[in-house]
Amino acid sequence: MTHLNNVNARPLRRKWLPLLLLTLSAVLLLSACGQNGAASSSGQTASAKPAPQFDLKDLSGSEVKLADFKGEKVYIKYWASWCSICLAGMEELNTLAGQDNDYKVISIVAPNFKGEKSEADFKKWYAGLDEKNTTVLLDQDGKYAQQLGVRAYPTSFYIDSNGGLAKTVPGHNANDVIATNINDIP
């Protein structure tokens, strides 16, 4: 009887073992993606690695570099015109950008990358919005997004006053969360 049960158990193990391994792998991968090695549990930067530098153009064609903000904290929101969560937070971001903050608020879109409109189509679309306070930079073909490791829209990046990438947070960040995160970095 025992021998018969072991024979019947083998096909069951063959079916469940790959599923179990796949589930464990997914859990490990997701938990690793949610961690930010530069920030401690309190949000303070232990030793933030230098943020990748950018040299991008704004909607009017003016060149903007991350180095222009040396000595200042910078909040960067990566977003896309097709992202409903991003669009739902645009008015809030515009309000934040219009306030007198002790940090710079920047948003970046990546024309021709991951389903985003072309630069010309994006500019035409954005001109119809009433988001005049927000600085929008264009990351052609997503080169800077790839350097930062953007995996989802929206994603927020917090740059400390030393130019270090202090914190990366995928998903929407409300203005009060942004203020708290900015205050937690040097």
FIVO-996050 format. One line per 2 residues: number of its first residue (from 1); their letters; for each residue x, y, z of N, C-alpha, C. Coordinates in Angstrom, 2 decimals, always signed. Layout:
NUM	A	X:Y:Z:X:Y:Z:X:Y:Z ~ ...
END
This chain:
1	MT	+0.81:-1.19:+0.00:+0.00:+0.00:+0.00:+0.86:+1.26:+0.00 ~ +1.92:+1.26:+0.76:+2.81:+2.40:+0.82:+3.45:+2.65:-0.53
3	HL	+3.87:+1.59:-1.20:+4.49:+1.72:-2.51:+3.54:+2.38:-3.51 ~ +2.29:+2.02:-3.48:+1.29:+2.57:-4.38:+1.09:+4.07:-4.11
5	NN	+1.07:+4.46:-2.85:+0.92:+5.87:-2.50:+2.11:+6.69:-2.99 ~ +3.32:+6.16:-2.89:+4.51:+6.87:-3.37:+4.47:+7.05:-4.87
7	VN	+3.98:+6.04:-5.58:+3.88:+6.12:-7.04:+2.90:+7.22:-7.43 ~ +1.77:+7.29:-6.73:+0.78:+8.32:-7.03:+1.26:+9.71:-6.62
9	AR	+2.13:+9.80:-5.65:+2.62:+11.09:-5.17:+3.63:+11.71:-6.13 ~ +4.35:+10.89:-6.89:+5.38:+11.43:-7.79:+4.81:+12.38:-8.84
11	PL	+3.74:+12.02:-9.55:+3.20:+12.97:-10.54:+2.70:+14.25:-9.87 ~ +2.17:+14.11:-8.66:+1.70:+15.28:-7.93:+2.86:+16.21:-7.60
13	RR	+3.99:+15.63:-7.16:+5.19:+16.43:-6.87:+5.70:+17.11:-8.13 ~ +5.66:+16.40:-9.24:+6.13:+16.98:-10.51:+5.29:+18.19:-10.91
15	KW	+4.02:+18.18:-10.57:+3.14:+19.30:-10.92:+3.33:+20.48:-9.96 ~ +3.46:+20.20:-8.67:+3.51:+21.25:-7.67:+4.89:+21.84:-7.46
17	LP	+5.93:+21.07:-7.67:+7.28:+21.56:-7.42:+7.63:+22.78:-8.30 ~ +7.39:+22.72:-9.61:+7.68:+23.92:-10.42:+6.84:+25.13:-9.99
19	LL	+5.58:+24.89:-9.64:+4.73:+25.98:-9.19:+5.24:+26.59:-7.89 ~ +5.68:+25.75:-6.98:+6.24:+26.22:-5.71:+7.51:+27.03:-5.94
21	LL	+8.39:+26.52:-6.81:+9.64:+27.24:-7.11:+9.36:+28.58:-7.78 ~ +8.40:+28.60:-8.69:+8.04:+29.84:-9.37:+7.48:+30.86:-8.37
23	TL	+6.63:+30.40:-7.46:+6.06:+31.29:-6.45:+7.14:+31.86:-5.54 ~ +8.05:+31.02:-5.08:+9.14:+31.49:-4.22:+10.02:+32.49:-4.96
25	SA	+10.31:+32.22:-6.22:+11.13:+33.14:-7.02:+10.45:+34.49:-7.16 ~ +9.14:+34.47:-7.42:+8.39:+35.72:-7.57:+8.39:+36.52:-6.28
27	VL	+8.20:+35.85:-5.15:+8.21:+36.54:-3.86:+9.57:+37.18:-3.60 ~ +10.64:+36.45:-3.87:+11.99:+37.00:-3.66:+12.25:+38.18:-4.58
29	LL	+11.84:+38.06:-5.84:+12.05:+39.13:-6.81:+11.28:+40.38:-6.41 ~ +10.02:+40.23:-6.04:+9.21:+41.38:-5.66:+9.72:+42.04:-4.39
31	SA	+10.16:+41.27:-3.45:+10.68:+41.87:-2.22:+11.99:+42.60:-2.48 ~ +12.79:+42.11:-3.40:+14.05:+42.78:-3.73:+13.79:+44.07:-4.49
33	CG	+12.78:+44.10:-5.37:+12.47:+45.29:-6.14:+11.93:+46.41:-5.27 ~ +11.30:+46.08:-4.18:+10.71:+47.08:-3.31:+11.70:+47.71:-2.36
35	QN	+12.92:+47.24:-2.31:+13.89:+47.78:-1.38:+14.76:+48.82:-2.06 ~ +15.16:+49.80:-1.30:+16.06:+50.82:-1.81:+17.32:+50.75:-0.98
37	GA	+18.38:+50.28:-1.58:+19.62:+50.08:-0.84:+20.22:+51.36:-0.30 ~ +19.90:+52.50:-0.88:+20.50:+53.75:-0.42:+19.81:+54.31:+0.81
39	AS	+18.58:+53.92:+1.04:+17.84:+54.50:+2.16:+17.65:+53.48:+3.26 ~ +17.72:+53.96:+4.47:+17.46:+53.10:+5.62:+15.96:+53.07:+5.85
41	SS	+15.52:+52.32:+6.85:+14.09:+52.21:+7.11:+13.48:+53.55:+7.50 ~ +14.25:+54.46:+8.03:+13.73:+55.77:+8.41:+13.69:+56.73:+7.23
43	GQ	+14.22:+56.32:+6.08:+14.26:+57.17:+4.91:+15.52:+57.99:+4.82 ~ +16.36:+57.97:+5.83:+17.61:+58.72:+5.80:+18.60:+58.01:+4.88
45	TA	+19.38:+58.77:+4.18:+20.37:+58.17:+3.31:+21.60:+57.83:+4.12 ~ +22.05:+56.61:+3.99:+23.28:+56.20:+4.66:+24.44:+56.76:+3.86
47	SA	+24.53:+56.37:+2.63:+25.53:+56.91:+1.72:+24.95:+56.77:+0.32 ~ +24.16:+57.76:-0.08:+23.48:+57.72:-1.37:+24.50:+57.72:-2.49
49	KP	+24.29:+56.82:-3.44:+25.18:+56.81:-4.61:+24.85:+58.02:-5.47 ~ +25.82:+58.53:-6.20:+25.57:+59.70:-7.05:+24.45:+59.41:-8.06
51	AP	+23.55:+60.35:-8.20:+22.47:+60.21:-9.18:+23.06:+60.30:-10.58 ~ +22.57:+59.50:-11.52:+23.03:+59.66:-12.90:+22.73:+61.08:-13.38
53	QF	+23.66:+61.68:-14.04:+23.48:+63.05:-14.52:+22.63:+63.07:-15.78 ~ +21.83:+64.12:-15.92:+21.07:+64.28:-17.16:+21.35:+65.62:-17.79
55	DL	+21.12:+65.67:-19.07:+21.23:+66.86:-19.88:+20.05:+66.77:-20.84 ~ +18.90:+67.30:-20.42:+17.65:+67.14:-21.16:+17.10:+68.50:-21.56
57	KD	+16.18:+68.50:-22.48:+15.53:+69.74:-22.92:+14.14:+69.82:-22.30 ~ +13.74:+71.06:-21.96:+12.37:+71.25:-21.49:+11.46:+71.45:-22.70
59	LS	+10.19:+71.73:-22.46:+9.23:+71.83:-23.56:+9.51:+72.99:-24.51 ~ +10.23:+74.01:-24.03:+10.56:+75.15:-24.90:+11.89:+74.95:-25.63
61	GS	+12.58:+73.84:-25.34:+13.84:+73.55:-26.01:+15.07:+73.97:-25.23 ~ +14.88:+74.56:-24.05:+16.03:+74.96:-23.22:+16.66:+73.74:-22.57
63	EV	+17.98:+73.76:-22.50:+18.73:+72.66:-21.90:+18.70:+72.77:-20.38 ~ +18.44:+71.64:-19.72:+18.43:+71.57:-18.26:+19.30:+70.40:-17.85
65	KL	+20.21:+70.67:-16.91:+21.11:+69.62:-16.41:+20.85:+69.42:-14.92 ~ +21.02:+68.19:-14.46:+20.91:+67.94:-13.02:+21.97:+68.75:-12.28
67	AD	+23.13:+68.93:-12.88:+24.21:+69.70:-12.26:+23.81:+71.15:-11.99 ~ +22.79:+71.66:-12.72:+22.30:+73.02:-12.49:+21.75:+73.20:-11.08
69	FK	+21.39:+72.10:-10.43:+20.76:+72.16:-9.12:+21.70:+71.74:-8.00 ~ +23.00:+71.85:-8.26:+23.99:+71.47:-7.25:+23.73:+72.24:-5.96
71	GE	+23.73:+71.51:-4.84:+23.47:+72.12:-3.55:+22.00:+72.19:-3.18 ~ +21.11:+71.79:-4.10:+19.67:+71.80:-3.85:+19.13:+70.37:-3.86
73	KV	+18.06:+70.17:-3.13:+17.34:+68.90:-3.21:+16.44:+68.95:-4.44 ~ +16.25:+67.80:-5.07:+15.43:+67.75:-6.28:+14.46:+66.57:-6.18
75	YI	+13.19:+66.85:-6.48:+12.18:+65.80:-6.60:+11.92:+65.61:-8.09 ~ +12.07:+64.37:-8.57:+11.84:+64.05:-9.98:+10.71:+63.04:-10.07
77	KY	+9.71:+63.36:-10.89:+8.62:+62.41:-11.14:+8.70:+61.98:-12.60 ~ +8.91:+60.69:-12.82:+8.85:+60.10:-14.16:+7.43:+59.67:-14.41
79	WA	+6.87:+60.05:-15.54:+5.49:+59.71:-15.84:+5.29:+59.56:-17.34 ~ +4.08:+59.16:-17.73:+3.74:+58.99:-19.14:+2.33:+59.51:-19.39
81	SW	+2.08:+59.98:-20.58:+0.78:+60.55:-20.92:-0.33:+59.51:-20.95 ~ +0.02:+58.26:-21.13:-0.98:+57.18:-21.18:-1.27:+56.58:-19.81
83	CS	-0.56:+57.01:-18.78:-0.66:+56.44:-17.44:-1.77:+57.15:-16.65 ~ -2.86:+56.45:-16.38:-3.99:+57.08:-15.68:-3.63:+57.52:-14.26
85	IC	-2.79:+56.77:-13.57:-2.36:+57.17:-12.22:-1.54:+58.46:-12.30 ~ -0.68:+58.54:-13.31:+0.13:+59.74:-13.51:-0.76:+60.96:-13.75
87	LA	-1.74:+60.79:-14.64:-2.61:+61.91:-14.99:-3.47:+62.34:-13.80 ~ -3.88:+61.39:-12.99:-4.68:+61.73:-11.80:-3.88:+62.58:-10.81
89	GM	-2.56:+62.45:-10.81:-1.72:+63.21:-9.89:-1.14:+64.48:-10.47 ~ -1.47:+64.81:-11.72:-0.85:+65.97:-12.37:-1.24:+67.30:-11.71
91	EE	-2.50:+67.46:-11.37:-2.93:+68.72:-10.75:-2.22:+68.93:-9.41 ~ -2.09:+67.85:-8.66:-1.41:+67.91:-7.37:+0.07:+68.27:-7.57
93	LN	+0.71:+67.68:-8.57:+2.11:+67.99:-8.86:+2.26:+69.44:-9.31 ~ +1.32:+69.93:-10.12:+1.35:+71.31:-10.57:+1.23:+72.27:-9.39
95	TL	+0.38:+71.93:-8.43:+0.25:+72.74:-7.21:+1.56:+72.77:-6.45 ~ +2.17:+71.60:-6.28:+3.45:+71.51:-5.56:+4.53:+72.34:-6.26
97	AG	+4.59:+72.23:-7.59:+5.61:+72.95:-8.35:+5.42:+74.47:-8.27 ~ +4.19:+74.92:-8.04:+3.91:+76.34:-7.94:+4.16:+76.93:-6.56
99	QD	+4.43:+76.09:-5.58:+4.68:+76.56:-4.22:+6.14:+76.96:-4.05 ~ +6.38:+77.77:-3.03:+7.74:+78.18:-2.70:+8.36:+77.09:-1.82
101	ND	+9.06:+76.15:-2.44:+9.66:+75.02:-1.74:+11.16:+75.22:-1.61 ~ +11.77:+74.50:-0.70:+13.23:+74.54:-0.58:+13.86:+73.41:-1.41
103	YK	+13.14:+72.96:-2.42:+13.62:+71.93:-3.34:+13.01:+72.17:-4.72 ~ +13.62:+71.62:-5.72:+13.16:+71.77:-7.10:+12.24:+70.61:-7.46
105	VI	+11.15:+70.90:-8.15:+10.21:+69.88:-8.61:+10.33:+69.77:-10.13 ~ +10.64:+68.57:-10.60:+10.82:+68.33:-12.03:+10.01:+67.10:-12.42
107	SI	+9.41:+67.14:-13.59:+8.80:+65.93:-14.13:+9.50:+65.60:-15.44 ~ +9.59:+64.31:-15.71:+10.26:+63.85:-16.93:+9.37:+62.85:-17.65
109	VA	+9.24:+63.04:-18.95:+8.57:+62.07:-19.81:+9.58:+61.61:-20.85 ~ +9.34:+60.45:-21.41:+10.29:+59.86:-22.36:+9.61:+59.61:-23.70
111	PN	+9.60:+60.62:-24.59:+9.00:+60.43:-25.91:+9.61:+59.23:-26.64 ~ +8.76:+58.50:-27.33:+9.17:+57.34:-28.13:+9.70:+56.19:-27.28
113	FK	+9.32:+56.12:-26.01:+9.82:+55.07:-25.13:+8.64:+54.47:-24.36 ~ +8.54:+53.18:-24.37:+7.50:+52.44:-23.64:+6.10:+52.99:-23.89
115	GE	+5.80:+53.21:-25.15:+4.44:+53.61:-25.52:+4.14:+55.09:-25.44 ~ +5.12:+55.91:-25.08:+4.88:+57.36:-25.01:+4.80:+57.93:-26.42
117	KS	+4.06:+59.02:-26.54:+3.90:+59.72:-27.81:+5.26:+60.21:-28.33 ~ +5.29:+60.59:-29.59:+6.48:+61.25:-30.13:+6.61:+62.60:-29.44
119	EA	+7.77:+63.22:-29.56:+7.98:+64.53:-28.92:+6.96:+65.55:-29.41 ~ +6.76:+65.63:-30.73:+5.82:+66.60:-31.29:+4.39:+66.34:-30.80
121	DF	+3.98:+65.09:-30.81:+2.63:+64.75:-30.35:+2.46:+65.02:-28.86 ~ +3.50:+64.73:-28.08:+3.42:+64.98:-26.64:+3.28:+66.48:-26.38
123	KK	+4.11:+67.30:-27.02:+4.06:+68.75:-26.81:+2.68:+69.31:-27.16 ~ +2.12:+68.83:-28.26:+0.80:+69.28:-28.68:-0.25:+68.87:-27.64
125	WY	-0.19:+67.64:-27.19:-1.12:+67.13:-26.18:-0.97:+67.91:-24.87 ~ +0.26:+68.11:-24.41:+0.51:+68.77:-23.12:+0.09:+70.24:-23.15
127	AG	+0.20:+70.88:-24.31:-0.20:+72.29:-24.43:-1.67:+72.48:-24.11 ~ -2.47:+71.44:-24.28:-3.90:+71.52:-23.98:-4.22:+71.37:-22.50
129	LD	-3.22:+71.06:-21.69:-3.44:+70.91:-20.25:-3.19:+72.24:-19.54 ~ -3.69:+72.35:-18.34:-3.50:+73.58:-17.56:-2.50:+73.30:-16.43
131	EK	-1.33:+72.85:-16.80:-0.29:+72.49:-15.82:+0.92:+73.39:-16.06 ~ +0.78:+74.66:-15.81:+1.80:+75.64:-16.19:+2.95:+75.78:-15.20
133	NT	+2.81:+75.26:-13.97:+3.88:+75.40:-12.98:+4.93:+74.30:-13.08 ~ +4.55:+73.19:-13.66:+5.40:+72.01:-13.67:+6.46:+72.09:-14.76
135	TV	+7.71:+71.91:-14.37:+8.80:+71.80:-15.34:+8.77:+70.40:-15.92 ~ +8.63:+70.30:-17.24:+8.60:+69.00:-17.91:+9.84:+68.89:-18.78
137	LL	+10.63:+67.86:-18.53:+11.82:+67.59:-19.34:+11.55:+66.39:-20.23 ~ +12.19:+66.39:-21.40:+11.99:+65.33:-22.39:+13.22:+64.44:-22.45
139	DQ	+13.02:+63.19:-22.12:+14.08:+62.17:-22.15:+13.88:+61.34:-23.42 ~ +14.46:+61.84:-24.52:+14.29:+61.17:-25.81:+14.67:+59.70:-25.74
141	DG	+13.76:+58.86:-26.15:+13.98:+57.41:-26.23:+14.29:+56.76:-24.88 ~ +14.05:+57.46:-23.78:+14.18:+56.86:-22.45:+15.58:+56.53:-22.00
143	KY	+16.58:+57.23:-22.51:+17.97:+56.92:-22.11:+18.20:+57.16:-20.62 ~ +17.70:+58.27:-20.10:+17.88:+58.56:-18.67:+17.01:+57.63:-17.82
145	AQ	+15.82:+57.31:-18.32:+14.95:+56.36:-17.61:+15.65:+55.02:-17.42 ~ +16.37:+54.61:-18.44:+17.10:+53.34:-18.35:+18.25:+53.44:-17.34
147	QL	+18.93:+54.59:-17.30:+20.01:+54.77:-16.32:+19.47:+54.74:-14.90 ~ +18.30:+55.32:-14.70:+17.69:+55.35:-13.37:+17.03:+54.02:-13.00
149	GV	+16.75:+53.21:-14.01:+16.08:+51.93:-13.76:+14.58:+52.07:-13.59 ~ +13.96:+53.00:-14.32:+12.51:+53.17:-14.24:+11.85:+51.89:-14.74
151	RA	+11.01:+51.30:-13.88:+10.31:+50.06:-14.24:+8.81:+50.27:-14.36 ~ +8.32:+51.35:-13.79:+6.88:+51.60:-13.78:+6.63:+53.10:-13.76
153	YP	+5.45:+53.49:-14.20:+5.03:+54.89:-14.15:+3.86:+55.01:-13.18 ~ +3.82:+56.03:-12.38:+4.90:+56.98:-12.14:+5.95:+56.40:-11.20
155	TS	+7.14:+56.96:-11.24:+8.19:+56.63:-10.29:+8.82:+57.95:-9.84 ~ +9.02:+58.07:-8.53:+9.60:+59.28:-7.96:+11.04:+59.03:-7.54
157	FY	+11.87:+60.04:-7.78:+13.28:+59.99:-7.40:+13.58:+61.21:-6.54 ~ +14.26:+60.97:-5.44:+14.62:+62.03:-4.50:+16.14:+62.19:-4.54
159	ID	+16.59:+63.36:-4.98:+18.01:+63.66:-5.09:+18.38:+64.57:-3.93 ~ +19.40:+64.17:-3.17:+19.80:+64.99:-2.02:+20.64:+66.18:-2.48
161	SN	+20.95:+67.08:-1.55:+21.67:+68.31:-1.90:+23.12:+68.04:-2.31 ~ +23.60:+66.83:-2.11:+24.94:+66.45:-2.56:+24.92:+65.77:-3.93
163	GG	+23.73:+65.70:-4.55:+23.61:+65.06:-5.86:+23.47:+63.55:-5.78 ~ +23.18:+63.03:-4.60:+23.02:+61.58:-4.43:+21.58:+61.15:-4.65
165	LA	+21.41:+59.98:-5.23:+20.08:+59.40:-5.40:+19.68:+58.81:-4.06 ~ +18.92:+59.57:-3.29:+18.61:+59.21:-1.91:+17.48:+58.20:-1.80
167	KT	+16.50:+58.30:-2.70:+15.34:+57.43:-2.57:+14.64:+57.29:-3.91 ~ +14.13:+56.09:-4.17:+13.34:+55.79:-5.35:+12.03:+55.18:-4.88
169	VP	+10.91:+55.74:-5.34:+9.61:+55.24:-4.90:+8.70:+55.06:-6.10 ~ +8.38:+53.81:-6.47:+7.43:+53.59:-7.55:+6.01:+53.89:-7.09
171	GH	+5.18:+54.34:-8.00:+3.79:+54.65:-7.67:+3.59:+56.12:-7.37 ~ +2.35:+56.48:-7.13:+2.00:+57.88:-6.85:+2.51:+58.30:-5.48
173	NA	+3.05:+59.49:-5.40:+3.45:+60.11:-4.13:+2.61:+61.38:-3.97 ~ +1.78:+61.42:-2.95:+1.01:+62.63:-2.66:+1.97:+63.72:-2.18
175	ND	+1.55:+64.97:-2.26:+2.42:+66.08:-1.90:+2.93:+66.00:-0.47 ~ +2.10:+65.53:+0.46:+2.57:+65.42:+1.85:+3.64:+64.34:+1.98
177	VI	+3.53:+63.29:+1.19:+4.55:+62.23:+1.19:+5.85:+62.76:+0.59 ~ +5.73:+63.52:-0.48:+6.91:+64.12:-1.11:+7.62:+65.02:-0.11
179	AT	+6.87:+65.87:+0.57:+7.47:+66.78:+1.56:+8.18:+66.01:+2.67 ~ +7.56:+64.94:+3.16:+8.18:+64.12:+4.20:+9.46:+63.48:+3.70
181	NI	+9.41:+62.90:+2.51:+10.60:+62.26:+1.95:+11.72:+63.26:+1.70 ~ +11.38:+64.43:+1.19:+12.40:+65.47:+0.96:+13.02:+65.92:+2.28
183	ND	+12.20:+66.07:+3.30:+12.71:+66.50:+4.61:+13.61:+65.45:+5.26 ~ +13.44:+64.19:+4.87:+14.23:+63.10:+5.45:+15.62:+62.96:+4.84
185	IP	+15.90:+63.71:+3.77:+17.21:+63.58:+3.12:+18.02:+64.85:+3.35 ~ +19.36:+64.72:+3.33:+20.21:+65.91:+3.56:+20.19:+66.89:+2.38
END
